[in-house]
């Protein structure tokens, strides 16, 4: 990668930020800033009813409390529908989009044995409908729109995880880029936003590692460059359980009452391997200390136990 780094953090404000989100933000921030790069904030509030303004404001307040800063006004996905529509129309004009009228029950019945916790591959039941059939079905049901994916392997070298490849048609299948209620899908919005904002480095959790080949296909199809990717291990609690939204004692409303910003940052940085001991640390110190080589490659266990602390 040549030129300056532009990184980003892109939270979905459907609840209060928890430590797993904050770890992603911290590593994305440190990775960009430690090389003099830019850092952007994007609020992924596409699903407006689930992401009210109040929670977006809270999210920004939490990030500021910890000392994070960003180089442009935050981007709100909820304001960008026309932009997504333009690229959606481009994909349609290429013949890559088709309506899917399947109900949840039909999708469920058609499922072949699925691949672990991955989403099932769509059967393409609606891929060959004639225009007459589409017109008829539209009278009773508004369709989701799916993107046709190629029988092609997409490979990339993740900066932290290592090599990843996926055959889109066989392992992912045609996926929804606009829901039946008209909301644009996550994959499409993310690809467009990152490209138009000049983001060239993406640090995020491994739970969405397998979104990347789909996003690379979209980037290629729409004529965008692919950024570099760093998928970080998931954050586990002190007992080795995956953190979840239900862990209210690990969200910022609880933590900010018992810890300073520097204690929270230092504890997260230590948990991830960025610094060698668990002590309070400012973002400036962590920027100087940061090196991807030190970031843990397996699950990251949180060096904090609210039960023990309380
Ligand atoms: Zn269908």
Boltz pocket constraint, residues with backbone or C-beta under 6 A from the ligand:
constraints:
  - pocket:
      binder: B
      contacts: [[A, 99], [A, 100], [A, 101], [A, 102], [A, 124], [A, 125], [A, 126]]
      max_distance: 6.0
